[in-house]
Amino acid sequence: MAAARNGEPLWRAEHIPAGPPPDPADVFAVGADDDAVVVSYGTAVAFSPGDGGLLWTDPGMRPGALAEGTVVGWSAAGAEEDAEGPGAAGVLAAAGSADGARRWSLWEAEDGQGGAGSRPLRISPMGGSRLLVGREAPPETGAEPAPEWAVVDAAAGEVAYWTERLSDQVCRYDAQSMLVCWNGGRTSPEVDVYTAEGGDRLWNDPGFGGGVPTGIRGVWHGVVYTDKGLNGGSPGIYSLDFQNDLELDPGTAPDLTDGVVGLRFAEDGTATAYPAVA
């Protein structure tokens, strides 16, 4: 743990849960608040932000995000049901950051929206107590599996709304007021844009780019970055408000950005930083 203002080390702590090592993708810092610093080591581990003391562990949860004092993650595969909550993979579960006490769970059984047994995809913050949760529900007989995305209120333990379901779907919050979903595997994707607060669909484009291979990458404050602009030329920036090409060249379309610096991820997981706009 380091001080945000100058990077000076405050404390160092380590806790390695029993069992086999987790997948490297499951080892990361989940988040921090005044009560806890939460990390994932395949399971949930929380430390005191003051001195690094171990606060609690939860071997039955794979944590994904921390919002408004609530740690939200997936029930660990193979965990047994007990008094604290469900143990089936695909169940979304929440615990208090201060004490690790289970607060709520969603999708414990087949419910018409996938239910337990869904394959977890991603959990990401949307500001306040809301989280964007992606999963791949078990397909109906003979159907291809399709990702589905829900906006979940971590404080209430309720689904605020679902997006439309697309094949190979990707959804991203623009860190301001919009939620953007598109077909991740298509070079001329179908795109749906929603208000982040209420989930009202603002517009839909069944062939974003008009057949030009656009390759959507990052989303930020009302714009999307594409590998090729809508005229098929260099990387482009497209306005979600006005549905038009801004005729700006970012040089390289970033996967993540804060509007100033963009990060582009390679297939091997390495990241390269670029200016968000050239």
N, C-alpha and C positions, 0 to 999 in steps of 0.2 A: 504494500500500500504506500502511495506517494502523495505528497501535498500537491494539490492542483495548481497552486500559484507559482511554485518553483521546481517541482519535481523531486524535492528532497525526500528520501525514504523516511516513512513514519514507523513502520513495523514490517516484519516478515513472519508469515505463519504458513504452516503446512499441515494438511490432513489428507492422508491417502486412505480411502475407504477399503474395506476388505473385499476380496474377490479379484477377478481378472481385470487387467487394464482396460479402460474404455476405448472406444473409437476416438482417435485424435480430434475428430470434428465435434465430439461431445465434451471437450475440455476448453472452457472459456469463462471469462468474467460475465456474469449475468447482469449485474447492476448493483447499485449501492444507494442507501438512503440514511437517515439519521440513526436507524436502528440496527442495520446490518449491511455487511458486504457479502453478497451472494455469488458463489461461483459454481460452475458445473464441473464435476469430474465423472460424468456419466450419471451421477446422482447429485442431489442438492446438498451443498455445504455452505454454512453461513458463519461469518466471523464478526466479532465486535469491531465497529469502525474506529473505536478509540484506541484499543491496544492489541487487536488481532486475536483475542481469545476466541476459542471455538464456542459458538452459541448453540448450534443444532445441526443435525444432519437428517436427511430423509432419503433412505435407500430406495424408497418406492416411487421417487419422482425424478424425471429428467427435466430440469428447469429450463425455461426458455426466455422468460422476461420478468422484470420487476416493475410494478406500476402501483403507485399510491399505497405502499406498504404491503402489497400482495405479490407473492412469488407464484407465477403460473407456469405450468409445465405439463408434460405427458406422464401418465402413470407408467412406471418402468415395466417392460415386458417381463412376465414371469413373477411379478410381485404378487403376494397373496393378499386376498381381501382380509381386512381386519377392522377394528373399531375406528381406525383413523380414516378409512376411505377405500375406494375401489382399487383394484390392482390390474385390471385388464389393459393391455396395450391399446392405444387409441382413445383412452379416456383423458379428458382435459381436467387437471386438478389444480387447486390453489391452496397456498399456505401463507400464514402471516410471516412477514419478514423478521419480526422481533423474536418470535418464539417457535416458529415452524409448525404451529397448530393448523391442521387442515381446516379450510373454511368452506369450500364447495367443490363440486365436481360436475362435469357435463358429459353427456354422451356415454352413459354407463351401459346402455343397451340399444339394440336396434330400434330406431325411432323415426325412420323415414328420411333421416338426414345422414345416415352412415352408421352412427352408433359405435359401440365398442368394436375393436378390430380394424378401425381405420388406420391407415399408415400416416404417421405424423410427417408434416412437411416443414412448417416454419411458424414461429411466433415472433412478432415484432411490434414495438410500441407505436401508438398513434397519438400520443399526447394525453395528459390526464390519466384516467383510469381505463382507457380503451386500448385494446390490442387487436392486431390483425392476425388471424389464425388460419393457416392453411393445412389441409389434410387431404388424403386420397381415400375416399370411402370404398368399401368393397363393391365391385361392379355387379350389376344385375346379370343374370345368366346370359352369356353370349355377348355382353357389352364390353367395350374397352373401359378401363378405369379412367376416371377424369378427376383432376383436382377440384376441390371446392373451398371457398374462402368465406369466413365469417368474421364480423367485427364483434368482439366480446368485451363486455364491461367487467373488468376485473374486480371492481368493488362490489357489484351486485351479483356477480356470478351468472350473468344472463347474456344470451346472444342479442345484440342490438339489431343486426340484420345480416342477411346472406346476400352475396353478389350473385349475378347470373352465372350459371355453370357452363364453362367452355372447355373444350378438349385442350389438354396440355396447358392449362391456365396458369398465369402468373398475375399476382396482384401486388401493387405497391402504393403506399401512402406518400403524398408529395410533401409531407412535413408542414402543411399549411391548411388546406381546406378541401382537397380532392383525393379520391381513391381511384386508381387506374388499373384496369384488368385487361389482359390481352392473351392471345394464343402464343405461348412462348416458343413453340417449335416452328412457327410459320414466318417466312420472310415478308409476307404481306398480311399481317395479322388482323383479326377482328379485335376491335378495341371498344371497351365500355368505360365510361367515366361517370363517377358518382360523387355526390356531396359526401364528404367524410362524416359530417355530423349526423345526417338523417338517412343516408343511403339512397337518396333519390337519384335515379339515373339521369344525367344531364344530356348525354348523347351516346350513340352507338355508330360505329363505322365498321361495316362487315369486311372491308378490304382496305385497311389503313395504308395510304400511300398510292392507292389506285393501281395496284399491281406492281409498283416499283419495290424491289427488295429493300425494305426499310430497316429491319433489325433493331427493334426497340431495346434500349439499354437502361439508363437511369431515369428517374422521375424526381422533379424538384420544383416546388413553389409554382405550380401551374404550368409547367412545361415538361415535355419528354425529350430525351436525347436519343437520336437514332444513328445507326452506323452509316446510313445514307439518307440525305435529305429527300423530301418528297418529290424532287425532280430527278432523283437517282444519282445525284452528284456526290459531293463530299459529305461528311457527317453533318447532321442537321439538328435544329432545335425547333420544336413544334409547340405552339400555344394551345393549351387545353381550354382556356376561356373562349378564345375567338376561333379556334379550329383552323389556324393558318400557320404556314411556315414563316418563322421569324427572320429568315434569310441571314442567319448568323452561322458562322462556321466554328464549332467548338474545337476543331483540330482532331480530337479524339473523343468520341462519345463516351462519357464515364458511366460506370455501373453504379457508383455512389458519389454523391457530391454535396457540398454545402453551399454551392453557388459560386465559390471562389476556386477551390481545389477539387479536382475530380480524381477518383480512383478507378482504374481499369484492371479487372481480374483476368488472369490467363487461366487456361484449362488446368494447369498444375497448382493453382491456388495462389501464385505470386501476384503481387499488386504493384502497379506503376502509377505514380502521381503525375497529373497534368493540370494546366490551367483549365477551369471549367469552360471558359470561352477564350478562344485564341485572340 
